[in-house]
Structure formats: structure tokens, C-alpha cells
Amino acid sequence: MIDRAQDGTSLSGRSVLVLAASCGFAVANLYYSQPLLPAMAAAFDAGAEAQGAIAMLTQLGYASGLLLFGPLGDQLDRRKLITVLLLANVAALGLCASAQNLPWLLAASVLLGLTAMSAQVIIPAVSGQVDPAQRGQTVGRLLSGLFAGTLLARTVSGYVGAHAGWRSMFLLAAALDLVLIAMVWVHLPRAGSESDLSYARLLRSLVELFAREPLLREACLTGFLLFGAFNVLWGSLAMMLAGPPYGWGSEVAGLFGLVGLVGMFASPTIGRIADRFGGRRVVGGAAILVMLAFGLVAGSIWSIAWLIAGIVVLDLGSRANLVANQTRLYALLPAVRGRLNTIFMTCYFLGGAAGSTVGTFAAGRYGWHGVAIAGMLCAGSALIATVGVRAAAQRAVQGND
């Protein structure tokens, strides 16, 4: 086995900025559909169950893509890997745009998610090109771009869907993928293989890493629960806003993506806090913020101001969770960052798929209060897990004294 860390190389601030934007474009493909879910389901005379299925299968496809293709970031030239993934993603977007029935659309949604994981090749690659003391801040900048993509995707797709139809949004996304290929080739440094393991051995090593590294397991659990909470709201938001007391369409639902931009510039600061105080404290704080956010969401039945406040706080908590967990994982074993990221993000988006399913179920049965309770339960479980791990670590230290 050959393991080579590449922490000695540096990237310019401009390249980091462009690659942050690239992360946003790449991940946006997962979220274009969210404000459009009611219109997409209505096109095939389907209801809430179909909306939940589209959101869930896209997230499940993404988790599967991370598992299947993420390890290749430690083995292949990353620019070539990203190019192949994006070209396949263009094909998947075309299939979504041309879907003639619901099964076709559901299958295309799986393929869309499966090939949309280029950002998770870019982020660990860039983290290996910066000074370790600045890694948290740099990862935070990349994640600012990624979060901007998740939020602006909803706003753009809501507008395009309202004025040109939901199929047009997928065609526009395919064109943006082609631009993204050029951005990555110009700004992502060429890197050689960091491992000579075979593909089958790389996949087996994922299980070994998960079994061997308690920090990785902790990050996977908290990531699963807190991103699940995030998607409890976002997976059901368009459906809830379309119903009483609001009755709003995709354009207005998409505008709520702009609300989350209030905290977009917090990611580098969160990264610096994680560098200084440790990721576990930041993740615990993130869980508390997410619980508070869903307390605010519960008031959405009375006033839209409660929902806006809840989205802002939820966005901050979700950012803190992802930045802190990824920062501490990238410092754990530098030579296998791609595989660590694969394991973590697979669990993270499995949580997203579960959250989307739970959110649409809770929204359909119990309304805003059901969404709030489901989100708070996810975040509360993450807080319990974080506190429990911290307490166990302190007992272990005291036992060794």
C-alpha cells in the first residue's frame, strides 16, 4: 500500500474561491427539485407520497454514488473522475427533463443523485493542498460555496419552474454542468494517486476504517441525525407552503432559499472555531441550534416570521455540523481523506434521505407541529450522542491517570 499526503502544496485564494463555487454548482443538482416537487408529482397525477419518493431517491442515489465513486478520489486523477461524473450527470438531468411517467422520473432521480457527488471529490482534494493550520478555514470557505449552491438552487429552480416549467430547470442544470467541467480543469491541481489499492480493496478499506476509528463513527452518527433534521424541513417545505394557511407555489417556496444565505458567510468562522476549540464542542452547539430552529418552526402555523427565523437558525446549525465534522475528519488520517469523506458523507446523505421521508410523512399527517417534533427528535438524539461520547472520553482519560 502506498499512502502519500500532499499537505505541502498551496492553492491561491482565487482558486479556492472558484472551487468553492464549483462545489455549489455540483451539489445544486440535488436540490433543484425541492421547490418543484408538487408540480413534478402533479404532472403524473401523484400526491405527497410521490414528492417524498423523488426527494428520498435523489438523496439515496447520492449516498450510493459517494460509496461507489468516492474512494476513487484516493486512486484516480480527480479532474478526470469529476469530468466523467459530470458528463453522466448531464445525461441524468436530460432523463429527468424528458420523463414521461413517474417510474421514469424516479429512476432518473436515482441516477441524478448517483452522479452528483463531484463536490465530495473537490473538498478532500483541496484540503490536502493547504496549510494544516488553515484547513478548517479553507474547508469552511469551500462549504460556504456548497451551502450557497444548496440554497440558491431552490431559489433559481422555484423561479424557473414557475415561469418556464420544471422540465426547463433540469435542462438549464445540464448546461451549467458543462461550465463546471471547465472550472474544475482550470483550477483544481493535478494530483497523483494517493493509494495503489485495487478498487475492491478500497471498498473493503471503508469497512475497516469505520470499524477502527471511533471519531469517524461519532461523526457519521451526528452527521446522519443533523442532516436528517435539516431535510425534515426542506423535504416537506414546498408541500407545506402550498397548503393552508399560505397556498404558495414553487416561486415563493424557492425564495426561502435566500433566507438561509443569511448565515452563508459564517462557515469560515465556524471552521476557525472548530480549529481552536475542537469539533465535538461545535457539533454539540450545532445540535442545540437545530433544536431551537424547530422550536421556531412550530410557530409557522401562526406567522411566516417564525418560519423565517427557524430557517436562519437551522441553516447555521447545519453548517456548524458539517464544517466541524469534516474539519476534524480531514485532520485524522491525511492520506485517506477521500475515503474518510466517503464514509461520512454516505452516512450524512442517508440521513438526508431518511429526513426527507420522515418530513413528508409528518407534514402530511400532523402539519407544522409534526415537522417540528420530528426535527427536534433528530437533533436531540445527536446532542445525546455527542454528550455521551464526550463523557466517555473524559472517563477514559481519568481512568488512565
Secondary structure, DSSP 8 states (H G I E B T S, - for coil): ------TT----HHHHHHHHHHHHHHHHTTTTTGGGHHHHHHTTT--HHHHHHHHHHHHHHHHHHHHHHGGGGGTS-HHHHHHHHHHHHHHHHHHHHT--SHHHHHHHHHHHHHT--THHHHHHHHHTTS-GGGHHHHHHHHHHHHHHHHHHHHHHHHHHHHHH-HHHHHHHHHHHHHHHHHHHHHHS-----S----HHHHHHHHHHHHHH-HHHHHHHHHHHHHHHHHHHHHTTHHHHHHSTTT---HHHHHHHHHHHGGGGGGHHHHHHHHHHH-HHHHHHHHHHHHHHHHHHHGGGGT-HHHHHHHHHHHHHHHHHHHHHHHHHHHTT-GGGHHHHHHHHHHHHHHHHHHHHHHHHHHHHHHHHHHHHHHHHHHHHHHHHHHHHHHHHHHHHHHHH-
